[in-house]
Structures are given as C-alpha cells and as structure tokens.
Amino acid sequence: MTHNQLTDHALLSKLDQSIRQCKLLQIYLKDVHDDYGKIKVAKLKFEFAKHEYATLLREAKTRKLKIDEQHSMFKMLFH
C-alpha cells in the first residue's frame, strides 16, 4: 500500500511509528560502537527509517494535515 492510499488517521499513526523506529535505531547505533558489521547494518537501517519518515512527513504536509510539534522538532535532529 502506498502512502497516498492511507487514510489521514493511518498516515499520522504511521508517522508516529516511524518516529519511534528512528529513535530506537539511533539508540541502537550508539550501542554498537565496537562492531564494524553491526555499525554498518545499523546505519543502513537508520537511513532507511529516516527516509521512510521523510516520505510520510512529506505526504502529511501535502495533505495539509495538522502535524504535532514533535514532528518538526524531530526533523531538526536529523540535521
């Protein structure tokens, strides 16, 4: 299912799930500092989750949905 086929409520729910996933992967990335293979995998997973979050956020903004302040604040963490 593409993001534009989701209902507004489902899109916002997926956006929240995506934020949680990014936060967990950021924490995991800090925890695997001693294993090169785990670091590479963790970075790839984080980049994928970050891309998914950005895609969902873009779709929500396109639909002009009211987005919580946590979303705009979380986006600043990526930069």
CYANA upper distance limits for C-alpha pairs under 8 A (distance plus 0.5 A):
  1 MET  CA      5 GLN  CA      7.04
  1 MET  CA      6 LEU  CA      8.11
  2 THR  CA      6 LEU  CA      7.66
  3 HIS  CA     11 LEU  CA      7.52
  3 HIS  CA     56 LEU  CA      7.47
  3 HIS  CA     59 GLU  CA      7.63
  4 ASN  CA     59 GLU  CA      7.57
  6 LEU  CA     10 ALA  CA      6.33
  6 LEU  CA     11 LEU  CA      6.29
  7 THR  CA     11 LEU  CA      6.59
  8 ASP  CA     12 LEU  CA      6.78
  8 ASP  CA     60 ALA  CA      8.30
  8 ASP  CA     65 LEU  CA      8.04
  9 HIS  CA     13 SER  CA      6.66
 10 ALA  CA     14 LYS  CA      6.60
 11 LEU  CA     15 LEU  CA      6.64
 11 LEU  CA     56 LEU  CA      7.58
 11 LEU  CA     60 ALA  CA      7.58
 12 LEU  CA     16 ASP  CA      6.81
 12 LEU  CA     60 ALA  CA      7.84
 13 SER  CA     17 GLN  CA      6.81
 14 LYS  CA     18 SER  CA      6.50
 14 LYS  CA     56 LEU  CA      8.10
 15 LEU  CA     19 ILE  CA      6.85
 15 LEU  CA     53 TYR  CA      6.89
 15 LEU  CA     56 LEU  CA      6.46
 15 LEU  CA     57 LEU  CA      7.33
 16 ASP  CA     20 ARG  CA      6.94
 17 GLN  CA     21 GLN  CA      6.70
 18 SER  CA     22 CYS  CA      6.69
 18 SER  CA     49 ALA  CA      7.26
 18 SER  CA     52 GLU  CA      7.66
 18 SER  CA     53 TYR  CA      6.03
 19 ILE  CA     23 LYS  CA      6.71
 19 ILE  CA     53 TYR  CA      7.33
 19 ILE  CA     71 HIS  CA      8.43
 19 ILE  CA     74 PHE  CA      8.27
 20 ARG  CA     24 LEU  CA      6.69
 21 GLN  CA     25 LEU  CA      6.64
 21 GLN  CA     49 ALA  CA      7.37
 22 CYS  CA     26 GLN  CA      6.58
 22 CYS  CA     46 PHE  CA      6.78
 22 CYS  CA     49 ALA  CA      6.34
 22 CYS  CA     50 LYS  CA      6.90
 23 LYS  CA     27 ILE  CA      6.83
 24 LEU  CA     28 TYR  CA      6.66
 25 LEU  CA     29 LEU  CA      6.44
 25 LEU  CA     42 ALA  CA      7.40
 25 LEU  CA     45 LYS  CA      7.79
 25 LEU  CA     46 PHE  CA      6.18
 26 GLN  CA     30 LYS  CA      7.00
 26 GLN  CA     46 PHE  CA      7.41
 27 ILE  CA     31 ASP  CA      6.95
 28 TYR  CA     32 VAL  CA      6.90
 28 TYR  CA     42 ALA  CA      7.70
 29 LEU  CA     33 HIS  CA      7.53
 29 LEU  CA     39 ILE  CA      6.98
 29 LEU  CA     42 ALA  CA      6.15
 29 LEU  CA     43 LYS  CA      7.38
 32 VAL  CA     38 LYS  CA      6.76
 32 VAL  CA     39 ILE  CA      6.43
 33 HIS  CA     39 ILE  CA      7.03
 34 ASP  CA     39 ILE  CA      8.43
 35 ASP  CA     39 ILE  CA      6.62
 36 TYR  CA     40 LYS  CA      6.79
 37 GLY  CA     41 VAL  CA      6.83
 38 LYS  CA     42 ALA  CA      6.41
 39 ILE  CA     43 LYS  CA      6.55
 40 LYS  CA     44 LEU  CA      6.77
 41 VAL  CA     45 LYS  CA      6.67
 42 ALA  CA     46 PHE  CA      6.55
 43 LYS  CA     47 GLU  CA      6.58
 44 LEU  CA     48 PHE  CA      6.66
 45 LYS  CA     49 ALA  CA      6.64
 46 PHE  CA     50 LYS  CA      6.48
 47 GLU  CA     51 HIS  CA      6.61
 48 PHE  CA     52 GLU  CA      6.70
 49 ALA  CA     53 TYR  CA      6.62
 50 LYS  CA     54 ALA  CA      6.70
 51 HIS  CA     55 THR  CA      6.67
 52 GLU  CA     56 LEU  CA      6.72
 53 TYR  CA     57 LEU  CA      6.54
 54 ALA  CA     58 ARG  CA      6.53
 55 THR  CA     59 GLU  CA      6.78
 56 LEU  CA     60 ALA  CA      6.69
 57 LEU  CA     61 LYS  CA      6.68
 58 ARG  CA     62 THR  CA      6.61
 59 GLU  CA     63 ARG  CA      6.80
 60 ALA  CA     64 LYS  CA      6.73
 60 ALA  CA     65 LEU  CA      5.97
 60 ALA  CA     67 ILE  CA      8.10
 61 LYS  CA     65 LEU  CA      6.47
 61 LYS  CA     67 ILE  CA      8.38
 67 ILE  CA     71 HIS  CA      7.15
 67 ILE  CA     72 SER  CA      8.44
 68 ASP  CA     72 SER  CA      7.89
 69 GLU  CA     73 MET  CA      6.67
 70 GLN  CA     74 PHE  CA      6.25
 71 HIS  CA     75 LYS  CA      6.68
 72 SER  CA     76 MET  CA      7.22
 73 MET  CA     77 LEU  CA      7.53
 74 PHE  CA     78 PHE  CA      7.77
 75 LYS  CA     79 HIS  CA      7.96
